[in-house]
Amino acid sequence: MRRGEGWRVARRSERLCYVTGAVLIVSGLVHLGVFAVDGGPWEGPVSWRKPFTFGLSFGLTLIAITCVTSYLRMAARTRAVLLTLFAADCVLEVGGITLQAWRGVPSHFNMKSPFNTSVSMSLAVGGALLVVILSAFAVVSFTRRPEGPTGMPLALRTGFAILLIGLLSGAAMIARGVVLTRTGHQAAGYRSTASVKPLHGVSLHAILVLPALAWLLSLTSWSPTARYRAVVTAAGCYAAAVAGALVWAVLKY
């Protein structure tokens, strides 16, 4: 494939991801409205909180990953394929969670019927695919210095490293919950995720916050040294927050 064709494929995948991310965000906000009207519990395995938070989080993450991976030194076609798979996986995750919320049943660790089991396992498989795709981007960021303004390489590498912590914490929650559920302790499976949720939530969005900061700083009149120091400080603060959440998770796990 010629370079020009590769870039056209990449641009199409970017548009697809941006639109999909926006739709997921809107879906999340709609379900916040549903919660406001319908009420019900905010916490627990069955609540409108899940389609709201997952729609918002996956939408923002999809848009962020689409944007920041443009700074990675990788083949345009490879990036386009990975982004398309990532977008499809985000839709699968949010769609499954939203479907189960409307059915009034738990989306995760639900093995009470063949259909519920298939939804729960598809979410688990989708989570594994997320780890593979995002790990691939992370490897590229560390093996080939990213492009971008001052501080962007550090922001990307730190963001991806922290993101991997979030993915691993999510995998740990799923693994423990599935084991407890399959051994007849479904309620314990739901409770087992509580201590890890802060770590999971905080670490997922470093890849959005830190590169956004580096980009915003590039619009200022600050010197390159001052901008770089600001990114270093922000990365250190974010890492400290993740470390605190990790300690909490370990102590309460």
C-alpha positions in Angstrom: 0.0 0.0 0.0 1.3 3.5 -0.9 1.8 5.9 2.0 -1.0 8.2 0.8 -3.5 5.3 0.8 -2.3 4.3 4.3 -3.0 7.8 5.6 -6.4 7.9 4.0 -7.3 4.7 5.8 -6.0 6.2 9.1 -8.1 9.3 8.6 -11.3 7.2 8.0 -10.7 5.2 11.1 -10.1 8.4 13.1 -13.4 9.8 12.0 -15.1 6.6 12.9 -13.5 6.6 16.4 -14.3 10.2 17.1 -18.0 9.7 16.1 -18.2 6.5 18.0 -16.7 8.1 21.1 -19.2 10.9 20.9 -22.1 8.5 20.6 -20.9 6.6 23.7 -20.6 9.8 25.7 -24.1 10.9 24.7 -25.4 7.4 25.6 -23.8 7.8 29.0 -25.3 11.2 29.6 -28.7 9.9 28.4 -28.6 7.3 31.1 -27.7 9.9 33.7 -31.0 11.5 32.7 -32.7 8.1 33.0 -31.4 7.8 36.5 -32.7 11.3 37.4 -36.1 10.3 36.2 -36.4 6.7 37.1 -34.3 6.8 40.3 -33.1 3.6 41.9 -29.8 2.8 43.6 -26.6 4.4 42.5 -24.4 1.7 43.8 -24.7 -2.1 43.3 -24.5 -4.5 40.4 -27.8 -3.2 38.9 -28.1 0.5 38.5 -28.2 3.3 35.9 -24.8 4.3 37.2 -23.1 1.6 35.1 -24.3 2.6 31.6 -23.6 6.2 32.5 -20.1 5.8 33.8 -19.1 3.2 31.3 -20.5 5.1 28.4 -18.8 8.3 29.5 -15.5 6.6 30.3 -15.3 4.5 27.2 -16.3 7.4 25.0 -13.6 9.7 26.5 -11.0 7.0 26.3 -11.7 6.1 22.7 -11.4 9.8 21.7 -8.3 10.2 23.8 -6.6 7.1 22.3 -7.5 8.1 18.8 -5.9 11.5 19.4 -2.8 10.6 21.3 -1.8 7.7 19.0 -1.4 10.2 16.2 1.9 11.0 17.9 3.2 7.4 17.8 5.7 6.3 15.2 3.8 3.4 13.7 2.4 2.4 10.3 -0.8 4.3 9.5 -2.6 1.1 8.4 -1.6 -0.7 11.6 -2.8 2.1 13.7 -6.1 2.3 11.7 -6.7 -1.5 12.2 -6.0 -1.3 16.0 -8.2 1.8 16.4 -11.1 0.2 14.5 -10.9 -2.9 16.7 -10.7 -0.7 19.8 -13.8 1.2 18.7 -15.7 -2.0 18.1 -14.6 -3.4 21.5 -15.7 -0.2 23.3 -19.2 -0.5 21.7 -19.3 -4.2 22.7 -18.5 -3.3 26.3 -20.9 -0.4 26.7 -23.6 -2.1 24.7 -23.5 -5.2 26.9 -23.6 -3.2 30.1 -26.4 -1.0 28.8 -28.4 -4.0 27.6 -28.2 -5.6 31.0 -29.1 -2.4 32.8 -32.3 -2.1 30.8 -33.1 -5.8 31.5 -32.6 -5.1 35.2 -29.9 -7.7 35.7 -26.2 -7.5 36.5 -23.8 -7.2 33.6 -20.7 -8.8 35.2 -20.4 -12.1 37.0 -23.9 -13.0 36.0 -24.1 -16.8 35.3 -27.8 -17.3 36.1 -28.9 -18.2 32.5 -27.2 -19.1 29.2 -27.9 -15.6 27.8 -26.6 -13.8 30.9 -23.5 -16.0 30.9 -22.8 -15.2 27.3 -23.1 -11.5 27.9 -20.8 -11.7 31.0 -18.2 -13.7 29.2 -18.3 -11.5 26.1 -17.5 -8.5 28.4 -14.6 -10.5 29.9 -13.3 -11.4 26.4 -13.7 -7.8 25.3 -11.8 -6.7 28.3 -8.9 -9.0 27.3 -8.9 -7.6 23.8 -8.7 -4.1 25.3 -5.6 -5.1 27.1 -4.0 -6.5 24.0 -4.8 -3.4 21.8 -3.7 -0.8 24.4 -0.6 -2.8 25.3 0.4 -2.7 21.6 0.1 1.1 21.6 2.0 1.3 24.8 4.9 -0.9 23.5 5.2 1.4 20.4 5.3 4.5 22.7 8.2 3.0 24.6 10.2 1.5 21.7 9.9 4.5 19.4 10.1 8.0 20.8 6.7 9.7 20.2 6.5 12.9 18.3 4.7 16.0 19.5 5.4 19.2 21.4 7.7 19.5 24.4 6.7 17.1 27.1 4.4 15.0 24.9 6.7 11.9 24.8 6.9 11.9 28.6 3.1 12.5 28.9 2.4 9.6 26.5 4.7 7.1 28.0 3.6 7.9 31.6 -0.1 7.9 30.5 0.3 4.5 28.8 2.2 3.0 31.7 -0.5 4.1 34.2 -3.2 3.0 31.8 -1.7 -0.5 31.8 -2.0 -0.5 35.6 -5.7 0.3 35.2 -6.2 -2.5 32.7 -4.4 -5.0 35.0 -6.5 -3.9 38.0 -9.6 -4.4 35.9 -8.4 -7.8 34.9 -7.8 -8.6 38.5 -11.4 -7.6 39.4 -12.9 -9.7 36.7 -10.8 -12.7 37.5 -11.6 -12.7 41.2 -15.2 -12.0 40.6 -15.6 -14.8 38.1 -13.9 -17.3 40.4 -16.1 -16.3 43.3 -19.2 -16.4 41.1 -18.4 -19.8 39.7 -17.9 -21.2 43.2 -21.3 -20.1 44.3 -20.4 -16.7 45.9 -21.9 -14.2 43.5 -22.6 -11.5 46.2 -19.0 -11.8 47.3 -17.9 -11.5 43.7 -19.6 -8.1 43.4 -18.2 -6.9 46.8 -14.7 -8.0 45.9 -14.3 -5.3 43.3 -15.0 -2.3 45.7 -11.4 -1.8 46.9 -9.9 -1.9 43.4 -12.4 0.5 41.8 -10.5 3.7 42.8 -7.3 2.4 41.4 -9.0 1.3 38.2 -10.9 4.5 37.7 -8.0 6.9 38.4 -5.4 5.0 36.3 -7.6 4.7 33.2 -7.6 8.4 32.4 -3.9 9.4 32.7 -3.6 8.9 29.0 -6.2 11.6 28.5 -5.1 14.1 31.2 -1.3 14.1 30.7 -1.2 14.4 26.9 -3.9 17.0 27.1 -1.8 19.0 29.5 1.3 18.8 27.2 -0.8 20.0 24.3 -2.3 22.9 26.2 1.1 24.0 27.4 2.3 24.1 23.8 -0.2 26.9 23.3 1.3 29.0 26.0 4.3 31.4 25.8 6.2 29.3 28.4 9.7 28.2 27.6 10.3 24.6 26.6 12.1 24.0 29.9 9.1 25.4 31.9 6.6 23.3 29.9 8.6 20.2 30.4 8.9 20.7 34.1 5.2 21.2 34.3 4.6 17.9 32.6 7.1 16.2 34.9 5.3 17.6 37.9 1.9 16.6 36.7 3.1 13.1 35.8 4.6 12.8 39.3 1.4 13.9 41.0 -0.7 11.5 38.9 1.7 8.7 39.7 1.5 9.5 43.4 -2.3 9.4 43.2 -2.2 6.0 41.5 0.3 4.7 44.1 -2.0 5.8 46.9 -4.9 4.1 45.2 -2.8 1.0 44.8 -1.8 0.9 48.4 -5.5 1.2 49.4 -6.5 -1.6 47.0 -3.8 -3.9 48.4 -4.7 -3.2 52.0 -8.4 -3.7 51.4 -8.3 -6.5 48.8 
